[in-house]
Amino acid sequence: MKESHLHDKGEYSFSTCWNIRRQPGGRAMIEEIAELGFRRVELNYNVTTEMLKEIEPMIERGEIGISSVHNTFPHTPDPDYGTDSVLLGFEDETRRRKAVELLVGSAEYAHRYGAKAVVVHPGEVPIAHADVKQLEKLYHENGRESDVYRTAWAAFIERRESEADSYIKRIIASLDEVGNLAASKGLDVRFGIETRSRPNQMPTLAEAKTIIDALKGAPVGIWYDTGHAIMMDRLGLYDSVGEMEGLMDHIVGVHIHETIGLSDHWCPYVHSGDSRFYDAYLPMIERAGVKVYELKAACEPHQIHESHRLLLEKLASRQQGSAYVQR
């Protein structure tokens, strides 16, 4: 397998979401990512057991490292346990327990591969996708400060908040069970609950703090998806930077990508053309134990390299500034 010394990405990892549609074979998919200079990958939730037949020997031979896996892993075709689901918050006990079992299964794969984390979409308030799309439409057409958007948003938030507590309680109970089962199996992984891309999905940053505080001592923290957090900030769900202060000690990992309007998974700095906006998210990237680029297929290799170069320059500048202040 080729190895790019010129573009070695060091500790940074790269999600298979970038090329999984283009490369149906597991080996070809991993080789293409390795040629970008990444030594580690995050295996996302669309990776199948068939793909793993090619990927696992590569892991065993040390051709690639695994930073993280994304629940539900490997791919589960049942939408009840997909990425946009009530999942750990199911009121139906049979379905909730199945979600718990699948998450522990993801952790077993992560542990076996030497990964340090499982990325978790914990759940959502089940509001129709069409209602969420209508909010986004009003945002695009009228702006966040418009009366029509504010009225629709207020009604949406009232509905979300009236239903959220019961789902949060079940998510906490489920993650508690997952943590105990993982410990009993000797699984050395952490669970990162991910900031999401739709406003009905959980957790908000306040909900993440509630969940993490309720599970003190458990291997549960926040997976800070920067692009998703930017989207939710723009819609008005939370302050994606200010509200992070209380969670900075609980960051498991980050997904690195930028959002243009409400379109996410673009290369930071490069696609937005904004040389400063993404700087606000550098502290989260610094603190995260697992750093993963989660980019869309439209991102070209030269754009990925340039985005990474800019990111490293920004981080180095921050560290130099911090060292200067401490003198």
Number of C-alpha atoms within 10 A of each C-alpha: 12 11 17 14 11 8 15 16 20 10 13 18 26 29 26 27 21 21 18 20 12 11 15 14 18 21 18 18 21 27 20 18 22 24 17 21 22 24 24 26 23 26 28 24 20 21 23 18 15 12 18 17 13 16 22 18 13 18 17 11 9 11 18 20 19 23 27 34 28 26 29 27 26 22 16 18 11 7 10 16 23 19 19 18 18 24 30 29 29 22 13 8 11 9 17 21 18 16 25 23 16 20 28 25 18 24 31 21 18 27 22 14 17 16 24 21 28 34 30 23 26 31 26 26 23 15 14 9 11 9 13 15 12 13 20 20 13 17 22 13 11 14 16 18 9 12 11 14 22 18 10 15 21 11 11 17 14 10 14 18 11 10 13 19 13 13 22 23 15 20 25 20 18 23 25 20 17 26 23 15 15 21 14 9 12 11 18 17 21 24 26 26 27 30 29 27 19 19 26 24 22 25 25 21 24 14 14 24 19 15 23 21 16 14 17 11 9 18 22 27 25 29 28 31 26 29 30 26 26 27 24 20 15 17 20 15 17 19 15 24 16 10 14 21 10 11 18 16 13 21 22 27 31 28 26 29 23 29 21 15 13 17 12 19 25 25 26 29 22 18 15 15 11 11 12 9 12 19 15 13 21 17 14 25 22 16 16 21 16 22 25 24 25 26 25 17 15 12 15 12 13 10 17 17 18 15 19 21 13 15 19 14 12 17 16 12 12 16 13 12 11 11 10 9 8 7 5
